[in-house]
């Protein structure tokens, strides 16, 4: 640890040198900063495992964690979120990156996705219905033309 080496002016001194006081204070803080940084030795943390992004885990209700495990539903017990449910991975305690998502947020995302999908399916159904009506109209016209052709063939055969 660093040594504190500064001098204080005596109380008998009439002229206080403010510069020397400021220098002494700066030296004191520098020594304290050096000693506290020397006292705390941080061990390097092992590098966290980086998993490939899993789109199934990011949108809506998660079905798979980044580590490949199946998420479970747990309940929060903090004062702020008491009783609120969330999805998390069973392997969350290993220090790696795992899924964690509020249940209500996930369900709302899933509902929005279903609404979007339902809207697209309705549009496709309406387009298919329009195509069916056009097809039925074409078949009806072809049927009428076919009966005209048959009538002409019969007339030609008679003649």
LOBA-916490 format. One record per atom (N, C-alpha, C, O): x, y, z; atom name. Coordinates in Angstrom, 3 decimals. Layout:
N
[[X; Y; Z]; CA],
...
END
This chain:
159
[[0.842; -1.178; 0.000]; N],
[[0.000; 0.000; 0.000]; CA],
[[0.875; 1.223; 0.000]; C],
[[2.022; 1.210; 0.445]; O],
[[0.277; 2.303; -0.527]; N],
[[1.057; 3.538; -0.615]; CA],
[[1.229; 4.187; 0.740]; C],
[[0.402; 4.009; 1.634]; O],
[[2.285; 4.926; 0.887]; N],
[[2.528; 5.665; 2.131]; CA],
[[1.956; 7.053; 1.983]; C],
[[2.048; 7.673; 0.923]; O],
[[1.374; 7.526; 3.044]; N],
[[0.872; 8.892; 3.038]; CA],
[[2.008; 9.792; 3.477]; C],
[[2.459; 9.737; 4.621]; O],
[[2.454; 10.606; 2.568]; N],
[[3.561; 11.508; 2.909]; CA],
[[3.165; 12.922; 2.539]; C],
[[3.366; 13.379; 1.413]; O],
[[2.622; 13.569; 3.477]; N],
[[2.318; 14.980; 3.294]; CA],
[[2.545; 15.670; 4.621]; C],
[[2.559; 15.046; 5.682]; O],
[[2.716; 16.930; 4.531]; N],
[[2.956; 17.673; 5.776]; CA],
[[1.843; 18.670; 5.973]; C],
[[1.347; 19.279; 5.025]; O],
[[1.470; 18.820; 7.197]; N],
[[0.448; 19.801; 7.522]; CA],
[[1.137; 21.035; 8.076]; C],
[[2.131; 20.935; 8.796]; O],
[[0.617; 22.163; 7.747]; N],
[[1.186; 23.377; 8.332]; CA],
[[0.884; 23.416; 9.823]; C],
[[-0.165; 22.958; 10.277]; O],
[[1.786; 23.948; 10.538]; N],
[[1.566; 24.051; 11.988]; CA],
[[0.540; 25.123; 12.270]; C],
[[0.352; 26.046; 11.478]; O],
[[-0.112; 24.996; 13.388]; N],
[[-1.137; 25.974; 13.733]; CA],
[[-0.524; 27.320; 14.085]; C],
[[-1.218; 28.333; 14.157]; O],
[[0.770; 27.315; 14.300]; N],
[[1.412; 28.591; 14.646]; CA],
[[1.742; 29.395; 13.403]; C],
[[2.053; 30.583; 13.489]; O],
[[1.673; 28.744; 12.240]; N],
[[2.008; 29.466; 11.018]; CA],
[[0.899; 30.439; 10.686]; C],
[[-0.279; 30.083; 10.651]; O],
[[1.297; 31.669; 10.444]; N],
[[0.300; 32.689; 10.137]; CA],
[[-0.092; 32.636; 8.664]; C],
[[-1.255; 32.860; 8.329]; O],
[[0.845; 32.347; 7.796]; N],
[[0.564; 32.283; 6.360]; CA],
[[0.338; 30.837; 5.940]; C],
[[1.278; 30.045; 5.879]; O],
[[-0.901; 30.501; 5.654]; N],
[[-1.217; 29.152; 5.191]; CA],
[[-1.009; 29.114; 3.682]; C],
[[-1.526; 29.958; 2.950]; O],
[[-0.253; 28.134; 3.234]; N],
[[-0.005; 27.981; 1.813]; CA],
[[-1.069; 27.045; 1.239]; C],
[[-0.993; 25.828; 1.409]; O],
[[-2.069; 27.627; 0.553]; N],
[[-3.192; 26.845; 0.025]; CA],
[[-2.726; 25.855; -1.025]; C],
[[-3.307; 24.777; -1.148]; O],
[[-1.704; 26.185; -1.779]; N],
[[-1.188; 25.288; -2.818]; CA],
[[-0.640; 24.016; -2.200]; C],
[[-0.899; 22.921; -2.698]; O],
[[0.116; 24.151; -1.119]; N],
[[0.672; 22.958; -0.485]; CA],
[[-0.439; 22.105; 0.133]; C],
[[-0.340; 20.879; 0.152]; O],
[[-1.497; 22.753; 0.638]; N],
[[-2.634; 21.988; 1.166]; CA],
[[-3.336; 21.198; 0.049]; C],
[[-3.682; 20.029; 0.226]; O],
[[-3.536; 21.847; -1.087]; N],
[[-4.189; 21.177; -2.215]; CA],
[[-3.316; 20.045; -2.745]; C],
[[-3.823; 18.975; -3.082]; O],
[[-2.003; 20.276; -2.821]; N],
[[-1.088; 19.219; -3.260]; CA],
[[-1.136; 18.032; -2.302]; C],
[[-1.150; 16.878; -2.731]; O],
[[-1.163; 18.325; -0.998]; N],
[[-1.207; 17.264; 0.003]; CA],
[[-2.510; 16.471; -0.107]; C],
[[-2.506; 15.245; 0.011]; O],
[[-3.621; 17.171; -0.334]; N],
[[-4.908; 16.500; -0.469]; CA],
[[-4.940; 15.649; -1.733]; C],
[[-5.448; 14.528; -1.716]; O],
[[-4.403; 16.176; -2.822]; N],
[[-4.362; 15.415; -4.070]; CA],
[[-3.510; 14.166; -3.895]; C],
[[-3.867; 13.099; -4.396]; O],
[[-2.396; 14.283; -3.195]; N],
[[-1.529; 13.130; -2.951]; CA],
[[-2.247; 12.095; -2.092]; C],
[[-2.111; 10.893; -2.318]; O],
[[-3.006; 12.560; -1.113]; N],
[[-3.762; 11.666; -0.251]; CA],
[[-4.766; 10.855; -1.073]; C],
[[-4.848; 9.635; -0.935]; O],
[[-5.537; 11.549; -1.939]; N],
[[-6.521; 10.851; -2.765]; CA],
[[-5.852; 9.902; -3.754]; C],
[[-6.366; 8.815; -4.017]; O],
[[-4.720; 10.305; -4.295]; N],
[[-3.998; 9.435; -5.227]; CA],
[[-3.527; 8.176; -4.517]; C],
[[-3.629; 7.076; -5.061]; O],
[[-3.011; 8.334; -3.299]; N],
[[-2.552; 7.175; -2.532]; CA],
[[-3.712; 6.246; -2.194]; C],
[[-3.581; 5.025; -2.281]; O],
[[-4.860; 6.831; -1.804]; N],
[[-6.030; 6.012; -1.482]; CA],
[[-6.523; 5.264; -2.715]; C],
[[-6.869; 4.085; -2.637]; O],
[[-6.555; 5.956; -3.856]; N],
[[-7.001; 5.320; -5.094]; CA],
[[-6.078; 4.187; -5.486]; C],
[[-6.540; 3.135; -5.928]; O],
[[-4.786; 4.387; -5.333]; N],
[[-3.823; 3.356; -5.687]; CA],
[[-3.945; 2.164; -4.744]; C],
[[-3.895; 1.014; -5.180]; O],
[[-4.103; 2.440; -3.459]; N],
[[-4.184; 1.333; -2.507]; CA],
[[-5.474; 0.548; -2.685]; C],
[[-5.471; -0.674; -2.540]; O],
[[-6.587; 1.227; -3.000]; N],
[[-7.842; 0.491; -3.166]; CA],
[[-7.823; -0.303; -4.462]; C],
[[-8.401; -1.388; -4.517]; O],
[[-7.173; 0.206; -5.511]; N],
[[-7.126; -0.561; -6.751]; CA],
[[-6.177; -1.744; -6.623]; C],
[[-6.364; -2.764; -7.287]; O],
[[-5.161; -1.616; -5.776]; N],
[[-4.249; -2.739; -5.561]; CA],
[[-4.896; -3.801; -4.684]; C],
[[-4.591; -4.987; -4.816]; O],
[[-5.787; -3.384; -3.791]; N],
[[-6.396; -4.317; -2.856]; CA],
[[-7.410; -5.228; -3.549]; C],
[[-7.575; -6.385; -3.161]; O],
[[-8.081; -4.712; -4.563]; N],
[[-9.107; -5.494; -5.234]; CA],
[[-8.495; -6.132; -6.472]; C],
[[-8.123; -5.437; -7.418]; O],
[[-8.395; -7.412; -6.461]; N],
[[-7.874; -8.149; -7.605]; CA],
[[-9.037; -8.950; -8.196]; C],
[[-9.586; -9.842; -7.549]; O],
[[-9.392; -8.621; -9.411]; N],
[[-10.487; -9.324; -10.060]; CA],
[[-9.934; -10.484; -10.862]; C],
[[-8.963; -10.351; -11.608]; O],
[[-10.578; -11.622; -10.686]; N],
[[-10.191; -12.773; -11.485]; CA],
[[-10.926; -12.680; -12.810]; C],
[[-12.104; -12.325; -12.835]; O],
[[-10.264; -12.987; -13.897]; N],
[[-10.961; -12.931; -15.181]; CA],
[[-12.087; -13.961; -15.222]; C],
[[-11.915; -15.119; -14.842]; O],
[[-13.246; -13.499; -15.698]; N],
[[-14.404; -14.379; -15.795]; CA],
[[-14.254; -15.250; -17.043]; C],
[[-13.769; -14.777; -18.071]; O],
[[-14.660; -16.500; -16.963]; N],
[[-14.613; -17.326; -18.174]; CA],
[[-15.579; -16.750; -19.197]; C],
[[-16.645; -16.243; -18.848]; O],
[[-15.198; -16.832; -20.445]; N],
[[-16.025; -16.268; -21.507]; CA],
[[-17.329; -17.047; -21.605]; C],
[[-17.340; -18.278; -21.625]; O],
[[-18.430; -16.299; -21.664]; N],
[[-19.749; -16.926; -21.721]; CA],
[[-19.925; -17.624; -23.066]; C],
[[-19.408; -17.172; -24.087]; O],
[[-20.653; -18.719; -23.049]; N],
[[-20.923; -19.460; -24.269]; CA],
[[-21.894; -18.658; -25.112]; C],
[[-22.920; -18.199; -24.609]; O],
[[-21.588; -18.484; -26.377]; N],
[[-22.471; -17.761; -27.283]; CA],
[[-23.255; -18.768; -28.117]; C],
[[-22.675; -19.506; -28.914]; O],
[[-24.571; -18.797; -27.934]; N],
[[-25.417; -19.695; -28.687]; CA],
[[-25.923; -18.998; -29.933]; C],
[[-26.016; -17.772; -29.977]; O],
[[-26.246; -19.777; -30.936]; N],
[[-26.840; -19.243; -32.146]; CA],
[[-28.223; -18.684; -31.812]; C],
[[-28.931; -19.258; -30.984]; O],
[[-28.622; -17.573; -32.441]; N],
[[-29.963; -17.042; -32.179]; CA],
[[-31.033; -18.043; -32.591]; C],
[[-30.933; -18.684; -33.637]; O],
[[-32.035; -18.164; -31.770]; N],
[[-33.143; -19.064; -32.041]; CA],
[[-34.395; -18.223; -32.240]; C],
[[-34.937; -17.700; -31.266]; O],
[[-34.870; -18.076; -33.469]; N],
[[-36.047; -17.231; -33.676]; CA],
[[-37.248; -17.709; -32.884]; C],
[[-38.095; -16.905; -32.495]; O],
[[-37.332; -19.021; -32.639]; N],
[[-38.467; -19.537; -31.872]; CA],
[[-38.446; -19.015; -30.443]; C],
[[-39.487; -18.955; -29.789]; O],
[[-37.277; -18.641; -29.957]; N],
[[-37.154; -18.196; -28.577]; CA],
[[-37.376; -16.702; -28.441]; C],
[[-37.614; -16.217; -27.335]; O],
[[-37.304; -15.963; -29.532]; N],
[[-37.375; -14.512; -29.439]; CA],
[[-38.779; -13.945; -29.613]; C],
[[-39.114; -12.940; -28.986]; O],
[[-39.595; -14.560; -30.438]; N],
[[-40.922; -14.028; -30.724]; CA],
[[-41.997; -14.928; -30.146]; C],
[[-41.942; -16.151; -30.277]; O],
[[-42.978; -14.305; -29.502]; N],
[[-44.096; -15.066; -28.970]; CA],
[[-43.695; -15.957; -27.815]; C],
[[-42.758; -15.655; -27.075]; O],
[[-44.404; -17.047; -27.669]; N],
[[-44.145; -17.986; -26.579]; CA],
[[-42.903; -18.802; -26.940]; C],
[[-42.881; -19.476; -27.970]; O],
[[-41.880; -18.744; -26.104]; N],
[[-40.655; -19.481; -26.420]; CA],
[[-40.871; -20.983; -26.317]; C],
[[-41.442; -21.473; -25.343]; O],
[[-40.410; -21.706; -27.327]; N],
[[-40.540; -23.155; -27.321]; CA],
[[-39.200; -23.840; -27.113]; C],
[[-39.138; -25.026; -26.789]; O],
[[-38.123; -23.075; -27.304]; N],
[[-36.788; -23.639; -27.129]; CA],
[[-35.854; -22.535; -26.654]; C],
[[-35.954; -21.392; -27.101]; O],
[[-34.954; -22.879; -25.754]; N],
[[-33.972; -21.923; -25.241]; CA],
[[-32.783; -21.876; -26.194]; C],
[[-32.649; -22.725; -27.075]; O],
[[-31.931; -20.888; -26.012]; N],
[[-30.724; -20.778; -26.830]; CA],
[[-29.830; -21.998; -26.650]; C],
[[-29.086; -22.363; -27.560]; O],
[[-29.899; -22.625; -25.486]; N],
[[-29.060; -23.796; -25.210]; CA],
[[-29.699; -25.084; -25.712]; C],
[[-29.071; -26.141; -25.671]; O],
[[-30.943; -25.008; -26.187]; N],
[[-31.623; -26.183; -26.697]; CA],
[[-32.632; -26.788; -25.745]; C],
[[-33.393; -27.675; -26.133]; O],
[[-32.653; -26.322; -24.498]; N],
[[-33.589; -26.864; -23.510]; CA],
[[-34.983; -26.257; -23.710]; C],
[[-35.137; -25.222; -24.358]; O],
[[-35.973; -26.909; -23.150]; N],
[[-37.342; -26.417; -23.226]; CA],
[[-37.608; -25.467; -22.062]; C],
[[-37.383; -25.833; -20.908]; O],
[[-38.087; -24.244; -22.345]; N],
[[-38.359; -23.301; -21.257]; CA],
[[-39.500; -23.769; -20.356]; C],
[[-40.381; -24.518; -20.779]; O],
[[-39.461; -23.314; -19.116]; N],
[[-40.511; -23.617; -18.147]; CA],
[[-41.148; -22.304; -17.706]; C],
[[-40.599; -21.229; -17.949]; O],
[[-42.295; -22.392; -17.064]; N],
[[-42.973; -21.205; -16.539]; CA],
[[-42.702; -21.134; -15.047]; C],
[[-42.892; -22.104; -14.313]; O],
[[-42.249; -19.951; -14.611]; N],
[[-41.993; -19.725; -13.187]; CA],
[[-42.777; -18.495; -12.743]; C],
[[-43.361; -17.793; -13.569]; O],
[[-42.788; -18.237; -11.446]; N],
[[-43.516; -17.109; -10.878]; CA],
[[-42.545; -16.200; -10.138]; C],
[[-41.684; -16.663; -9.390]; O],
[[-42.700; -14.891; -10.363]; N],
[[-41.838; -13.910; -9.697]; CA],
[[-42.327; -13.693; -8.269]; C],
[[-43.528; -13.726; -8.000]; O],
[[-41.381; -13.469; -7.357]; N],
[[-41.719; -13.233; -5.962]; CA],
[[-41.189; -11.909; -5.452]; C],
[[-41.143; -11.685; -4.242]; O],
[[-40.787; -11.026; -6.359]; N],
[[-40.308; -9.710; -5.941]; CA],
[[-41.496; -8.837; -5.582]; C],
[[-42.617; -9.106; -6.015]; O],
[[-41.266; -7.798; -4.797]; N],
[[-42.359; -6.900; -4.409]; CA],
[[-42.984; -6.242; -5.635]; C],
[[-44.204; -6.089; -5.709]; O],
[[-42.161; -5.858; -6.583]; N],
[[-42.652; -5.156; -7.769]; CA],
[[-43.499; -6.055; -8.660]; C],
[[-44.505; -5.601; -9.205]; O],
[[-43.118; -7.319; -8.820]; N],
[[-43.786; -8.207; -9.767]; CA],
[[-44.328; -9.473; -9.112]; C],
[[-44.357; -10.529; -9.745]; O],
[[-44.748; -9.387; -7.886]; N],
[[-45.203; -10.560; -7.147]; CA],
[[-46.335; -11.265; -7.894]; C],
[[-47.347; -10.657; -8.241]; O],
[[-46.138; -12.548; -8.128]; N],
[[-47.156; -13.363; -8.788]; CA],
[[-47.119; -13.310; -10.306]; C],
[[-47.869; -14.037; -10.957]; O],
[[-46.280; -12.482; -10.885]; N],
[[-46.202; -12.377; -12.342]; CA],
[[-45.427; -13.581; -12.882]; C],
[[-44.374; -13.938; -12.353]; O],
[[-45.945; -14.187; -13.914]; N],
[[-45.336; -15.401; -14.458]; CA],
[[-44.376; -15.059; -15.586]; C],
[[-44.533; -14.046; -16.267]; O],
[[-43.381; -15.915; -15.773]; N],
[[-42.388; -15.703; -16.831]; CA],
[[-41.844; -17.040; -17.317]; C],
[[-41.884; -18.051; -16.615]; O],
[[-41.335; -17.006; -18.545]; N],
[[-40.666; -18.167; -19.119]; CA],
[[-39.192; -18.061; -18.807]; C],
[[-38.614; -16.979; -18.909]; O],
[[-38.573; -19.164; -18.430]; N],
[[-37.131; -19.188; -18.216]; CA],
[[-36.620; -20.590; -18.522]; C],
[[-37.395; -21.533; -18.684]; O],
[[-35.316; -20.701; -18.596]; N],
[[-34.688; -21.987; -18.894]; CA],
[[-34.346; -22.702; -17.589]; C],
[[-34.003; -22.069; -16.590]; O],
[[-34.444; -24.002; -17.615]; N],
[[-34.089; -24.782; -16.429]; CA],
[[-32.587; -24.729; -16.167]; C],
[[-32.145; -25.024; -15.057]; O],
[[-31.800; -24.359; -17.170]; N],
[[-30.347; -24.285; -17.031]; CA],
[[-29.863; -22.857; -16.743]; C],
[[-28.682; -22.565; -16.926]; O],
[[-30.740; -21.979; -16.304]; N],
[[-30.397; -20.564; -16.152]; CA],
[[-29.289; -20.318; -15.139]; C],
[[-28.623; -19.285; -15.211]; O],
[[-29.070; -21.219; -14.207]; N],
[[-28.074; -20.999; -13.160]; CA],
[[-26.642; -21.283; -13.591]; C],
[[-25.720; -21.092; -12.797]; O],
[[-26.426; -21.737; -14.831]; N],
[[-25.066; -22.071; -15.232]; CA],
[[-24.255; -20.880; -15.716]; C],
[[-23.083; -21.033; -16.059]; O],
[[-24.865; -19.680; -15.750]; N],
[[-24.133; -18.469; -16.106]; CA],
[[-24.092; -18.173; -17.589]; C],
[[-23.565; -17.135; -17.989]; O],
[[-24.631; -19.053; -18.419]; N],
[[-24.657; -18.802; -19.860]; CA],
[[-25.903; -18.003; -20.222]; C],
[[-26.697; -17.639; -19.355]; O],
[[-26.058; -17.739; -21.494]; N],
[[-27.199; -16.972; -21.991]; CA],
[[-28.386; -17.911; -22.189]; C],
[[-28.295; -18.888; -22.933]; O],
[[-29.492; -17.613; -21.525]; N],
[[-30.686; -18.447; -21.625]; CA],
[[-31.913; -17.568; -21.800]; C],
[[-31.867; -16.360; -21.572]; O],
[[-33.000; -18.189; -22.206]; N],
[[-34.252; -17.475; -22.445]; CA],
[[-34.838; -16.998; -21.125]; C],
[[-34.776; -17.693; -20.111]; O],
[[-35.406; -15.805; -21.158]; N],
[[-36.141; -15.266; -20.014]; CA],
[[-37.111; -14.259; -20.590]; C],
[[-36.699; -13.299; -21.242]; O],
[[-38.404; -14.468; -20.357]; N],
[[-39.411; -13.590; -20.949]; CA],
[[-40.675; -13.616; -20.100]; C],
[[-41.111; -14.671; -19.641]; O],
[[-41.253; -12.434; -19.901]; N],
[[-42.509; -12.355; -19.168]; CA],
[[-43.573; -13.141; -19.924]; C],
[[-43.643; -13.079; -21.151]; O],
[[-44.394; -13.873; -19.195]; N],
[[-45.436; -14.697; -19.781]; CA],
[[-46.448; -13.842; -20.535]; C],
[[-46.811; -14.164; -21.666]; O],
[[-46.909; -12.747; -19.913]; N],
[[-47.928; -11.922; -20.554]; CA],
[[-47.405; -11.257; -21.824]; C],
[[-48.158; -11.097; -22.785]; O],
[[-46.145; -10.871; -21.848]; N],
[[-45.551; -10.280; -23.050]; CA],
[[-45.502; -11.324; -24.157]; C],
[[-45.846; -11.037; -25.303]; O],
[[-45.074; -12.536; -23.813]; N],
[[-44.978; -13.615; -24.796]; CA],
[[-46.354; -13.953; -25.376]; C],
[[-46.492; -14.157; -26.582]; O],
[[-47.360; -14.011; -24.514]; N],
[[-48.708; -14.344; -24.969]; CA],
[[-49.250; -13.239; -25.880]; C],
[[-49.894; -13.533; -26.887]; O],
[[-48.999; -11.984; -25.539]; N],
[[-49.462; -10.881; -26.392]; CA],
[[-48.774; -10.931; -27.760]; C],
[[-49.419; -10.705; -28.784]; O],
[[-47.477; -11.223; -27.782]; N],
[[-46.778; -11.354; -29.065]; CA],
[[-47.356; -12.494; -29.891]; C],
[[-47.527; -12.379; -31.104]; O],
[[-47.650; -13.582; -29.220]; N],
[[-48.231; -14.741; -29.900]; CA],
[[-49.613; -14.401; -30.456]; C],
[[-49.947; -14.793; -31.574]; O],
[[-50.414; -13.670; -29.677]; N],
[[-51.754; -13.260; -30.133]; CA],
[[-51.650; -12.349; -31.352]; C],
[[-52.419; -12.499; -32.302]; O],
[[-50.699; -11.397; -31.336]; N],
[[-50.519; -10.515; -32.486]; CA],
[[-50.141; -11.326; -33.730]; C],
[[-50.622; -11.049; -34.829]; O],
[[-49.282; -12.322; -33.548]; N],
[[-48.870; -13.177; -34.662]; CA],
[[-50.069; -13.961; -35.196]; C],
[[-50.238; -14.084; -36.409]; O],
[[-50.904; -14.494; -34.293]; N],
[[-52.094; -15.224; -34.730]; CA],
[[-53.067; -14.303; -35.456]; C],
[[-53.662; -14.700; -36.458]; O],
[[-53.235; -13.081; -34.964]; N],
[[-54.113; -12.127; -35.635]; CA],
[[-53.608; -11.822; -37.038]; C],
[[-54.389; -11.768; -37.989]; O],
[[-52.313; -11.624; -37.163]; N],
[[-51.720; -11.351; -38.467]; CA],
[[-51.915; -12.540; -39.405]; C],
[[-52.278; -12.365; -40.568]; O],
[[-51.678; -13.732; -38.905]; N],
[[-51.856; -14.946; -39.697]; CA],
[[-53.318; -15.127; -40.094]; C],
[[-53.612; -15.472; -41.239]; O],
[[-54.222; -14.898; -39.168]; N],
[[-55.651; -15.016; -39.454]; CA],
[[-56.076; -14.013; -40.523]; C],
[[-56.850; -14.345; -41.420]; O],
[[-55.564; -12.782; -40.424]; N],
[[-55.870; -11.757; -41.420]; CA],
[[-55.399; -12.196; -42.806]; C],
[[-56.127; -12.047; -43.787]; O],
[[-54.174; -12.741; -42.885]; N],
[[-53.655; -13.206; -44.184]; CA],
[[-54.482; -14.367; -44.718]; C],
[[-54.761; -14.430; -45.915]; O],
[[-54.879; -15.296; -43.833]; N],
[[-55.688; -16.428; -44.268]; CA],
[[-57.058; -15.977; -44.781]; C],
[[-57.566; -16.523; -45.760]; O],
[[-57.650; -14.986; -44.124]; N],
[[-58.937; -14.458; -44.590]; CA],
[[-58.790; -13.831; -45.970]; C],
[[-59.636; -14.028; -46.843]; O],
[[-57.703; -13.071; -46.164]; N],
[[-57.471; -12.451; -47.474]; CA],
[[-57.281; -13.516; -48.548]; C],
[[-57.822; -13.391; -49.647]; O],
[[-56.519; -14.558; -48.239]; N],
[[-56.314; -15.648; -49.194]; CA],
[[-57.623; -16.371; -49.476]; C],
[[-57.886; -16.765; -50.612]; O],
[[-58.447; -16.549; -48.443]; N],
[[-59.750; -17.196; -48.619]; CA],
[[-60.653; -16.367; -49.527]; C],
[[-61.341; -16.915; -50.388]; O],
[[-60.651; -15.047; -49.338]; N],
[[-61.459; -14.181; -50.193]; CA],
[[-60.977; -14.232; -51.645]; C],
[[-61.786; -14.259; -52.572]; O],
[[-59.662; -14.247; -51.834]; N],
[[-59.110; -14.346; -53.193]; CA],
[[-59.486; -15.684; -53.818]; C],
[[-59.845; -15.749; -54.994]; O],
[[-59.402; -16.746; -53.027]; N],
[[-59.765; -18.077; -53.531]; CA],
[[-61.251; -18.129; -53.887]; C],
[[-61.630; -18.752; -54.879]; O],
[[-62.076; -17.489; -53.096]; N],
[[-63.509; -17.459; -53.362]; CA],
[[-63.796; -16.711; -54.660]; C],
[[-64.641; -17.130; -55.451]; O],
[[-63.087; -15.596; -54.875]; N],
[[-63.242; -14.846; -56.127]; CA],
[[-62.821; -15.699; -57.319]; C],
[[-63.492; -15.708; -58.352]; O],
[[-61.696; -16.421; -57.171]; N],
[[-61.222; -17.290; -58.254]; CA],
[[-62.231; -18.396; -58.533]; C],
[[-62.463; -18.748; -59.689]; O],
[[-62.833; -18.947; -57.475]; N],
[[-63.826; -20.003; -57.632]; CA],
[[-65.042; -19.485; -58.402]; C],
[[-65.561; -20.173; -59.281]; O],
[[-65.492; -18.283; -58.076]; N],
[[-66.640; -17.711; -58.785]; CA],
[[-66.317; -17.500; -60.262]; C],
[[-67.148; -17.768; -61.130]; O],
[[-65.103; -17.018; -60.543]; N],
[[-64.701; -16.840; -61.945]; CA],
[[-64.629; -18.180; -62.669]; C],
[[-65.032; -18.291; -63.826]; O],
[[-64.117; -19.186; -61.984]; N],
[[-64.010; -20.520; -62.566]; CA],
[[-65.388; -21.107; -62.843]; C],
[[-65.610; -21.695; -63.902]; O],
[[-66.315; -20.952; -61.902]; N],
[[-67.674; -21.454; -62.102]; CA],
[[-68.337; -20.743; -63.277]; C],
[[-69.050; -21.363; -64.066]; O],
[[-68.100; -19.447; -63.386]; N],
[[-68.655; -18.679; -64.505]; CA],
[[-68.081; -19.188; -65.820]; C],
[[-68.813; -19.352; -66.796]; O],
[[-66.762; -19.440; -65.851]; N],
[[-66.116; -19.945; -67.070]; CA],
[[-66.642; -21.326; -67.434]; C],
[[-66.883; -21.607; -68.608]; O],
[[-66.821; -22.190; -66.444]; N],
[[-67.342; -23.530; -66.700]; CA],
[[-68.761; -23.447; -67.241]; C],
[[-69.127; -24.187; -68.154]; O],
[[-69.554; -22.553; -66.680]; N],
[[-70.932; -22.382; -67.168]; CA],
[[-70.943; -21.922; -68.609]; C],
[[-71.725; -22.423; -69.417]; O],
[[-70.072; -20.959; -68.944]; N],
[[-70.002; -20.469; -70.326]; CA],
[[-69.529; -21.576; -71.262]; C],
[[-70.060; -21.731; -72.362]; O],
[[-68.525; -22.351; -70.825]; N],
[[-68.045; -23.458; -71.656]; CA],
[[-69.142; -24.498; -71.840]; C],
[[-69.266; -25.080; -72.918]; O],
[[-69.932; -24.736; -70.810]; N],
[[-71.048; -25.693; -70.917]; CA],
[[-72.073; -25.230; -71.927]; C],
[[-72.593; -26.044; -72.691]; O],
[[-72.380; -23.938; -71.952]; N],
[[-73.336; -23.398; -72.916]; CA],
[[-72.766; -23.494; -74.332]; C],
[[-73.479; -23.837; -75.275]; O],
[[-71.454; -23.181; -74.470]; N],
[[-70.818; -23.279; -75.785]; CA],
[[-70.796; -24.736; -76.240]; C],
[[-70.999; -25.029; -77.418]; O],
[[-70.548; -25.651; -75.292]; N],
[[-70.517; -27.074; -75.621]; CA],
[[-71.882; -27.540; -76.127]; C],
[[-71.955; -28.312; -77.084]; O],
[[-72.960; -27.080; -75.495]; N],
[[-74.282; -27.484; -75.944]; CA],
[[-74.601; -26.870; -77.306]; C],
[[-75.321; -27.482; -78.094]; O],
[[-74.094; -25.700; -77.597]; N],
[[-74.283; -25.098; -78.926]; CA],
[[-73.542; -25.924; -79.976]; C],
[[-74.046; -26.173; -81.071]; O],
[[-72.308; -26.347; -79.601]; N],
[[-71.521; -27.148; -80.544]; CA],
[[-72.237; -28.470; -80.805]; C],
[[-72.291; -28.919; -81.950]; O],
[[-72.774; -29.086; -79.795]; N],
[[-73.504; -30.341; -79.956]; CA],
[[-74.719; -30.137; -80.854]; C],
[[-75.030; -30.972; -81.704]; O],
[[-75.388; -29.029; -80.653]; N],
[[-76.559; -28.722; -81.465]; CA],
[[-76.161; -28.563; -82.915]; C],
[[-76.862; -29.052; -83.801]; O],
[[-75.063; -27.897; -83.180]; N],
[[-74.591; -27.701; -84.547]; CA],
[[-74.180; -29.030; -85.185]; C],
[[-74.467; -29.283; -86.355]; O],
[[-73.511; -29.868; -84.408]; N],
[[-73.093; -31.170; -84.927]; CA],
[[-74.332; -32.002; -85.277]; C],
[[-74.361; -32.677; -86.306]; O],
[[-75.320; -31.951; -84.442]; N],
[[-76.565; -32.686; -84.721]; CA],
[[-77.237; -32.166; -85.991]; C],
[[-77.741; -32.943; -86.802]; O],
[[-77.239; -30.868; -86.149]; N],
[[-77.845; -30.271; -87.355]; CA],
[[-77.055; -30.674; -88.596]; C],
[[-77.635; -30.971; -89.640]; O],
[[-75.724; -30.681; -88.473]; N],
[[-74.893; -31.076; -89.608]; CA],
[[-75.107; -32.539; -89.960]; C],
[[-75.107; -32.903; -91.135]; O],
[[-75.285; -33.356; -88.973]; N],
[[-75.515; -34.775; -89.197]; CA],
[[-76.861; -34.978; -89.875]; C],
[[-76.977; -35.827; -90.759]; O],
[[-77.853; -34.239; -89.495]; N],
[[-79.177; -34.318; -90.087]; CA],
[[-79.182; -33.854; -91.541]; C],
[[-79.893; -34.403; -92.383]; O],
[[-78.402; -32.865; -91.805]; N],
[[-78.363; -32.305; -93.155]; CA],
[[-77.570; -33.255; -93.993]; C],
[[-77.383; -33.017; -95.187]; O],
END
